[in-house]
């Protein structure tokens, strides 16, 4: 099979998968009595090559999520070469170490995994430095990540501490609080998890009306998340298939 045929086959796979995911979102919104335009999709492209991202931009997607800084930086640069005019918006959705903050703020429009005041402070300092250097034009959009099980591998802030973390982010001139994110624990019913998260989000919105984003739901549980108010689903496997090796 020629390179052109391989590219065409992959483009067709992605188009079919994207159509199926959008149908799932539409059906979930219809069941919940919601407008599908109120649920955006982030394509989680970790371990997939920049050529896949380029094809997804051709299909109309603009939001892309990455879990690792090094892979994301490389992919952002590669996409700029492949699609210089693409309106791609990049999101950090994985656990983030403070020592990566300076790098992440140079490519990410949003970080969805802020789970401690120390990380928030590190990101704020990094944004200030990047703005002084002319490497960033504005503040960094931030979602505070909630934890329902205190699993260190998944990250997240315990629910009792979440309002204080939201206050810390909102008080920073370099960060913009946009909402709350959750990765549902595998051992917990997704509907129950998203119900708890939705109530925590509503409490935060009372103090911070600008925190309008509820990022919850992935390939296996997006319907339950949408039923409980998710405004953003993070879709990897259902869109891109099984994990591949990222571009070198």
N, C-alpha and C positions, 0 to 999 in steps of 0.2 A: 504494500500500500504506500502510495506517495505521501510526501509531507502535506501536500494540499488536501489529499483525501483524509488524512488523519485529522487535520485541522477542521475540515468540514464535518467529520463525524463527531468530533468533540463539541463543536458549536451546536449541532443538532441535539446532542445529549443534554447540554446545558439549557437550551431553549425548552425542551420537553420537561425537564425537571423544574425549571422556573415556572412554567405554566401550571404544573401540578401543585407546587407550593402555593402559588397565588390562589388556586382553586380551593385549597385547604383553608387559607386565611379567609377567603370570601365566605366559605361555608360556615366557618366558626363564628365569624362576625354576624352572619344572618341568624344563626342559632341564638346568639347572645343579644340580638337586636341592636347591633352596632354598625356604624359606617366603616367599611374596610379602609377608607382613606385615613382613619384614625389609628391604623396599625402599620408601622413601617417595618421593613425587613432589612436586617444587616446580614450580608453574606459573609460567613466566617470562613476565610480563605487560608487559614493556617495549614501548612504543609502542601498547599497547591501552588502551582507556578503562576507567575505574573501573566502568562498567556491566557490562563483561565479568567483572571480578573479582567483582562482586556476584552475578552469575548462577552463577559457579563456587562461591561459598560456599553458594549454595542447593543445589548439586549435591554438597556435602559436602567440598569442598577447603578446607584451612586454611592451606597454605603457599604463599607467593607470592614470586617473585624479581624484583628490579629491578636495572638496570644504572646508572642515573643518579640522583643524589640529588635534583635539582630535580623531576624527573618523579615520583619515588617519594613525596616529601613531599606533593605535590599529590594524588596518588592515594590515599594513606593518609587524608588529610582527607576526600576525596570519598567513600570507602568508609564512613567513620564516619557520614556523613550518610545514605548509601543503606541501610546495614545496621548500625545502631548495636549490635546484639547479636552480630554475626559474630565468630567466634573466629579472626580472621586473624592469622597470624604472618608477618612480613615479613623477607626475606633480601636482603642486598646481595650480588650475585653478579658484578658487573662490576668493572673496574679502579677503584681508589679513590685519589684524591689526598689527601694529608695535610690540606690546608686544608678538606676536606669532612668531616673526622672529627667535628667538634662537631655538625654537622647530622645526620649519619647515625646517631649513637648515640641520637638522640631519636626515631627511628622504627623502626630495625632491631632485631630480636631477635637476629639473627646476621649476621656478615660472613664470607663464604666466600672472600674474595679478599685475605687478608692475605699479602703477599709480601716484607716487609722488616721488620727490627727498628724502623726509624724510623716506619713506619706503625703497627706494634703499639704503640709508645710514644705516638704521637699519639692513637690510639684509647683507650688507657688513661687518658691525661690528660683526654680528652673525657668518658669515662664518669664519672670522679671529679667533674668539674665538673657534669655532668648530675645526678648523685646528690645533690650538695650543694645544687643548685637545686630538688630535688624533682621533676625531670623524668624520672628513671629510678629503678627500684626495686632493680635488681641488676646483676651483672656482664654483660658482653657475650659471648655465645657466638661463638667464632672458629674458622674453619678456615684452615689455612695452605695457600696455593695453590702447587702445584708447577709447575715449568716443565721441559719436556723439550727445548726448542729455543732458549731464551733470546730468544724473539720479544718485543720491547718492546711491540708492539701488543696481545699477549695477556696480558702480565704473567706473574707467577709467580716463584717463588724457585728457583734452580738446585738440583738434587737434593743436591749435596754440602753445601749450606748449609742444607738444610731441617731437619735435626735441631736445629741451633743456634737457628733461628727458632722451632721448636716449644718449645724450652727457654725462650726469652724470653717467649713467650705464657703458658706454664704457670706461670712465676714471678710473673706479674702478679696482684695481687689484684683488679684490675678487669676482667680478661679470663678467660674459661674456654675452655681448649683442647678442641675437640670432634672434630677430625679433620683430614683432608687433602682438598683439591679439585684437580681438573685439568680443563683444557680441552685435549682431544687435538689435537695439531698436525694440520692438514689434510693435510700431505704424508706423514704417518706412518700405518701400518696401525693402526686403533683397538685391535685386540686386543693388539698388541705394546705400544702406549702404556699401556693399562690394566694389562698384566702388570707393566711396570716400576713404575708407580705403586703397584700393590697391594703389591709387595715393599718399596717405600720406606715405605708406610703401616704395614706389619707391623713394620718396624724401629722406627718412632716409637712404636708401641703398646707395644713392650717396655719403653720408658722411661716412657711416659705411657699407662697402661691406660685412662684416661678418654677417649682420642682414638678413639672407636669409630665415627666417621662417615667413610665414603669416598664423597665426592661426585664421581661420574664418570658420564658418559653423558648425551647429549641426544637430540633427536628422531631423528637419523640413526644413532646408535651405541649406544643404550641396551642392546641385547641383548649386545653385546660387553662393555660395562661390567659388567652384572649377572653375566655368566659369570666375570668376574675379581673379584667380591666387592663391587661397588658397593652401598652402602646408601642412596643418594640419587641420583635422576635429575632433571635440570633440563630440563623439557619446555616448549618454546615453540611452534614451528611445528606439530608434530603435534597439539597441543591447540587452539591458537587460530587456526591458519591463517597466511596471509601477513601480513607486518607492515602494521599500519595506523597512522593518525595518532592519537596519544594525545589524550585529552580536553583541551580548552583550559583 
